[in-house]
């Protein structure tokens, strides 16, 4: 039926272009974070039922940022490109400096 064709076309190519744009924006953000801070390390977070695969970059000050990535291979590729170490957050955990920075910089305090 025509209704189903319109629905499937509506999310097709335009949806894929949007996802590529989001991936490029995430990669740009992560690269800028790594370039503008010292001692940055990457922590790969596994896919969950709530979110896809994500990577967290943590600077030597504890400041951090998180973005969704395509998969673990994309995280490894990004870390290689940026020249930073990559750890699996589920195995090694997060650095104490990240928790301390978060505690100190909570909004409203």
C-alpha positions in Angstrom: 0.0 0.0 0.0 1.1 3.6 -0.6 1.1 4.4 3.1 3.8 1.9 3.9 6.0 3.0 0.9 5.9 6.6 2.1 6.9 5.7 5.7 9.8 3.5 4.5 11.0 6.1 2.1 10.7 8.9 4.6 13.3 7.4 7.0 15.5 5.9 4.3 18.3 8.0 2.7 17.5 11.1 4.7 17.8 9.1 8.0 21.1 7.6 6.9 22.5 11.1 6.0 21.4 12.3 9.4 23.3 9.5 11.1 26.4 10.1 9.1 26.2 13.8 10.0 25.8 12.9 13.7 28.8 10.6 13.5 30.9 13.3 11.8 29.9 15.8 14.4 30.7 13.4 17.2 34.1 12.7 15.7 34.8 16.4 15.3 33.8 17.1 18.9 36.0 14.2 20.2 39.0 15.3 18.1 38.7 18.9 19.3 38.5 17.8 22.9 41.6 15.7 22.5 43.5 18.5 20.8 42.6 21.1 23.3 43.4 19.2 26.5 46.4 17.4 27.9 46.8 13.7 28.8 43.6 12.6 27.2 42.6 8.9 27.4 39.7 7.1 25.7 37.4 4.7 27.5 35.2 2.5 25.4 31.8 1.8 26.8 29.9 -1.3 25.5 26.5 -1.2 23.8 23.6 -1.3 26.2 19.9 -1.6 25.9 19.7 2.2 26.5 22.4 3.4 24.3 24.7 2.3 21.5 28.5 2.0 21.8 30.0 5.1 23.3 33.5 6.5 24.0 34.4 8.7 26.9 37.5 11.0 26.6 39.1 12.0 29.9 41.7 14.7 30.2 44.4 14.8 32.9 42.3 17.3 34.8 39.4 14.8 35.0 37.3 16.8 32.6 35.4 14.4 30.3 33.1 14.1 27.4 31.1 11.2 26.0 29.8 10.6 22.4 28.1 7.7 20.7 30.2 5.9 18.1 29.4 3.2 15.5 31.1 0.3 17.2 34.2 -0.8 19.1 36.3 -0.8 15.9 35.4 2.9 15.4 36.5 3.7 18.9 39.9 1.9 18.3 40.3 3.8 15.0 39.5 7.1 16.6 42.0 6.5 19.4 44.7 5.6 16.9 44.0 8.6 14.8 44.1 10.9 17.9 47.2 9.1 19.2 45.6 8.4 22.6 45.4 5.2 24.7 42.1 3.3 24.6 40.8 1.3 27.5 37.6 -0.8 27.9 35.6 0.9 30.7 33.9 -2.4 31.6 37.3 -4.0 32.4 39.4 -1.2 33.9 36.7 1.2 35.1 37.0 5.0 35.0 39.9 7.0 36.4 39.4 8.6 39.9 40.2 12.0 38.5 37.0 11.8 36.3 34.9 11.1 39.4 36.6 13.9 41.3 36.0 16.4 38.5 32.4 15.4 38.2 31.8 15.8 41.9 33.5 19.2 41.9 31.7 20.5 38.8 28.1 19.3 39.5 25.7 22.0 38.4 23.8 23.7 41.2 26.6 23.4 43.7 
